[in-house]
Amino acid sequence: MRAIGLDVGGTSVRAAVVDEQGFVVDTARAGTPSDENALEDAISGVIDELRNRYDEVVAVGLAVAGFVASDRETVMFAPHLAWRAAPVAERIAKRVGLPVTLEHDANAAALGEHRFGAARGARVAALVAIGTGIGAGLLLDGEIYRGAHGVAPELGHLTVVPGGRACPCGKYGCWERYCSGTALAATAIELMARQPGQSTVLARDMAEDPGAITGRRVARAARDGDPVAQRAVAELAKWLGEGLALVADVFDPEIVVIGGGVSGSSTLFLDEAREHYAGAITGARHRPLARIRTAHLGDDAAMVGAAALALEGAC
């Protein structure tokens, strides 16, 4: 049997045909419209595109960047999507004529990594997806932990700097404001403002176009030896370690999987982050440490996890 797993994000709708072993057979993609009806058209469109090529599809799994209600039928809120208290699973099922399973994207990614990737077999596993912000998923004894109302765990909005940088969530000093692609760019800009003349590559980019300073650009400059970019990456490593220590103090995971777009630059910061984590955890040097690994499934993790959930529901 096969299922179609979708990763519905603010920029694109990505879909994959996935088999029972977690293998991605084929993919399709569409842009993410801002209108609710158009978004559902785009989702049903990529599903139909893949079904036309594969007739063994028995179910659909939707991984959504937003708050999914505990009934796993409704998207309560998604900051970059049009849905508000929308019965998404029912709507898409009616459009495509297949059962639809709905899940938060980070939960789906965590499940994918647990079943087929870096966290395979772990009893307690956390996934921290570092991209524009931070998404997170937690598995306890192989089961997704969603909390009482379906929105746990929002680890990216743990306060690490009281009164710190403003966050779109309405709080200040959230972890993702110091440990994300967005944070990497913000830190580099702050460092250049405090120490003008210290950066050659980034300062030139900043002078030509302030919008050119992105997390991806800072990581590339760090690889090229830019001193400000390297300090910004070191700051990200520190905050990643500090945040992981908080996660470990609360959940005591066996393994933490680092995913998301920023994980592609993990060779720049992950070893240093591990050192910060080992020193910041409560009871440092007197307790086992979680293994910290990068995701094996990469950008496919949420689609694979969503498809696995859909196949479970179809059996």
C-alpha positions in Angstrom: 0.0 0.0 0.0 1.0 3.6 -0.5 -0.2 6.9 0.8 0.3 10.5 -0.2 2.0 12.7 2.4 1.8 16.5 2.1 3.9 19.2 3.8 1.7 22.3 3.7 3.9 25.4 4.4 3.6 29.1 4.0 5.6 29.0 0.7 4.8 25.7 -0.9 2.6 22.6 -0.9 4.9 19.6 -1.2 3.5 16.1 -1.8 5.0 12.6 -2.0 3.8 9.1 -2.7 5.3 7.0 0.2 5.3 3.3 0.6 5.1 1.3 3.8 8.9 1.3 4.3 9.0 5.1 4.2 10.4 5.2 0.7 9.5 8.3 -1.3 8.3 7.0 -4.7 7.5 10.3 -6.4 6.8 14.0 -5.6 4.8 17.0 -6.7 4.8 20.6 -5.6 2.6 23.7 -5.9 2.8 27.2 -4.5 0.8 28.1 -1.4 -2.1 30.5 -2.2 -3.2 33.0 0.3 -6.9 32.3 -0.2 -8.5 29.5 1.7 -10.4 27.9 -1.3 -7.4 28.3 -3.6 -5.2 26.6 -1.0 -7.5 23.6 -0.9 -7.5 23.6 -4.7 -3.7 23.5 -4.7 -3.7 20.6 -2.2 -6.3 18.5 -4.1 -4.4 19.4 -7.4 -1.1 17.8 -6.3 -2.9 14.8 -4.8 -4.7 14.2 -8.1 -1.5 14.7 -10.0 0.2 11.9 -8.0 -2.9 9.6 -8.0 -3.0 9.8 -11.8 0.5 8.2 -11.8 0.0 5.7 -9.0 -3.2 3.7 -8.4 -2.2 2.0 -5.2 -2.7 5.2 -3.0 -5.2 4.4 -0.2 -5.0 7.5 2.0 -3.7 11.0 2.4 -1.7 12.6 5.3 -1.5 16.4 5.7 1.3 17.9 7.7 0.4 21.5 8.4 2.4 24.4 9.8 -0.2 25.4 12.4 -2.2 24.5 15.4 -4.1 21.3 14.8 -7.0 20.5 17.2 -6.9 17.4 19.4 -9.5 15.8 17.1 -6.9 16.0 14.3 -9.7 17.2 12.0 -9.4 21.0 12.4 -6.7 23.5 11.8 -7.4 26.1 14.6 -4.7 28.6 13.5 -1.8 28.8 11.1 0.2 32.0 11.0 1.2 31.6 7.3 -1.9 29.8 6.0 -5.4 31.0 5.4 -7.2 28.5 7.6 -8.9 29.6 10.9 -10.9 27.0 12.8 -11.3 25.1 9.5 -12.4 21.4 9.2 -9.5 20.8 6.8 -9.5 16.9 6.9 -13.2 16.7 6.0 -12.9 19.2 3.2 -9.9 17.6 1.5 -11.4 14.1 1.9 -14.5 15.2 0.1 -12.5 16.7 -2.7 -10.2 13.7 -3.3 -12.4 10.8 -2.2 -9.8 9.4 0.2 -9.4 9.3 4.0 -7.3 12.2 5.2 -5.2 12.3 8.4 -4.2 15.8 9.7 -1.1 16.5 11.8 1.2 19.3 12.8 4.2 19.4 10.5 6.9 19.0 13.2 5.0 16.1 14.8 4.8 14.4 11.4 8.6 15.0 10.9 9.4 13.6 14.3 7.4 10.5 13.6 9.1 10.1 10.2 12.5 10.3 11.8 11.4 7.9 14.5 10.1 5.3 12.1 12.6 5.5 9.3 15.4 8.0 10.2 17.8 9.3 12.9 15.5 8.5 15.9 14.6 5.0 14.9 13.8 2.9 18.0 14.3 5.6 20.6 11.8 5.5 23.5 11.8 9.3 24.1 12.8 11.4 21.1 12.5 15.1 20.3 12.8 16.8 17.0 13.8 20.4 16.8 13.3 21.8 13.3 15.3 25.0 12.8 14.3 27.2 9.9 12.7 30.6 9.8 11.7 29.8 13.3 11.7 26.6 15.4 9.2 23.8 15.2 9.3 20.9 17.5 7.9 17.4 18.0 8.1 14.9 20.9 7.6 11.2 20.9 7.0 9.2 24.1 7.3 5.4 23.7 6.9 5.9 20.0 3.7 7.9 20.3 3.3 11.6 19.3 2.8 13.8 22.4 0.3 16.6 21.5 -0.7 18.0 24.8 -4.2 18.5 26.2 -5.3 20.7 23.3 -3.2 19.4 20.4 -0.6 22.2 20.3 2.3 20.8 22.3 5.3 21.2 22.3 5.9 24.9 21.2 9.6 24.8 22.2 10.5 27.6 19.9 8.6 30.0 22.1 10.3 29.1 25.4 11.7 32.4 26.8 15.5 32.3 26.9 16.1 36.1 27.2 13.5 37.8 29.3 12.6 41.1 27.6 14.7 40.2 24.6 14.0 40.3 20.9 10.3 40.7 19.9 8.7 37.6 18.5 5.8 37.5 16.1 4.0 35.3 18.6 3.6 38.4 20.8 6.3 37.5 23.4 9.8 38.7 23.8 13.0 36.7 24.0 11.7 33.4 22.5 14.3 30.7 21.7 13.6 31.0 18.0 14.6 34.7 18.0 18.1 33.6 18.9 18.3 30.2 17.2 16.9 30.1 13.7 17.7 31.3 10.2 16.0 34.6 11.0 18.0 34.9 14.2 21.3 34.2 12.5 20.7 37.2 10.2 19.5 39.4 13.0 22.6 38.6 15.1 24.9 39.4 12.2 23.3 42.7 11.6 23.5 43.6 15.3 27.2 42.7 15.4 28.0 44.8 12.3 26.2 47.8 13.9 28.2 47.4 17.1 31.5 46.8 15.4 31.5 48.6 12.0 34.4 47.7 9.7 34.8 44.2 11.1 33.2 42.4 8.2 34.2 42.6 4.6 31.7 40.3 2.8 28.6 40.9 4.9 29.2 44.7 5.2 29.4 45.0 1.4 26.2 43.0 1.0 24.5 45.1 3.7 25.6 48.4 2.0 24.3 47.2 -1.4 21.0 45.6 -0.1 20.0 45.3 3.6 17.6 42.5 2.6 20.5 40.4 1.3 21.5 39.5 4.9 19.7 36.2 5.4 20.5 33.2 7.5 21.7 31.3 4.4 23.9 34.2 3.4 25.5 34.5 6.8 26.2 30.7 6.9 27.9 30.9 3.5 30.0 33.9 4.7 31.0 32.0 7.8 32.3 29.1 5.6 34.3 31.7 3.7 35.9 33.0 6.9 34.0 36.2 7.5 34.6 37.1 11.2 31.3 38.6 11.9 29.4 35.7 10.3 31.5 33.3 12.3 30.6 35.1 15.5 26.9 35.1 14.6 27.1 31.3 14.0 28.9 30.9 17.4 26.0 32.8 19.0 23.5 30.5 17.3 25.5 27.5 18.6 25.4 28.8 22.1 21.6 29.4 22.1 21.0 26.0 20.5 22.9 24.4 23.3 21.1 26.5 26.0 17.7 25.6 24.5 18.5 21.9 24.2 19.5 21.9 27.9 16.0 23.3 28.8 14.4 20.6 26.6 16.5 17.9 28.2 15.7 19.2 31.7 12.0 18.9 31.0 11.7 15.8 28.8 15.0 13.9 29.3 15.0 12.6 25.7 17.2 9.7 24.5 17.8 11.6 21.3 17.3 15.0 19.8 17.1 15.2 16.0 18.0 18.6 14.5 16.1 19.2 11.3 14.9 22.2 9.2 16.7 24.2 6.7 19.4 25.5 9.1 20.4 21.9 9.8 22.0 21.9 6.4 24.8 24.1 7.9 25.1 21.9 11.0 28.9 21.3 10.5 29.4 25.0 11.3 27.7 24.9 14.8 26.6 21.5 16.0 29.7 20.4 17.8 29.9 23.7 19.7 26.2 23.4 20.5 26.7 20.0 22.0 29.4 21.4 24.2 27.1 24.2 25.4 24.3 21.7 26.0 26.6 19.4 28.0 27.6 22.3 30.3 24.2 23.9 30.7 22.1 20.8 31.5 21.1 20.4 35.1 23.4 17.9 36.8 26.0 18.3 34.1 28.7 15.5 34.2 26.5 13.5 36.5 23.8 12.2 34.1 23.5 10.7 30.7 23.3 13.1 27.8 20.9 12.9 24.9 22.4 12.0 21.5 22.1 15.0 19.2 21.9 14.0 15.5 20.8 15.7 12.3 17.7 14.5 10.5 18.2 11.6 8.0 15.1 12.3 6.0 15.8 16.0 5.4 13.0 18.0 3.9 11.0 14.8 3.3 10.5 14.0 7.0 7.1 15.6 7.4 5.7 14.1 4.2 7.0 10.6 5.2 5.6 10.9 8.7 2.2 12.2 7.5 2.0 9.3 5.0 2.9 6.8 7.7 0.0 8.2 9.9 -2.4 8.0 7.0 -1.4 4.4 6.3 -2.0 3.5 9.9 -5.5 5.0 9.7 -6.3 3.1 6.5 -5.3 -0.3 7.9 
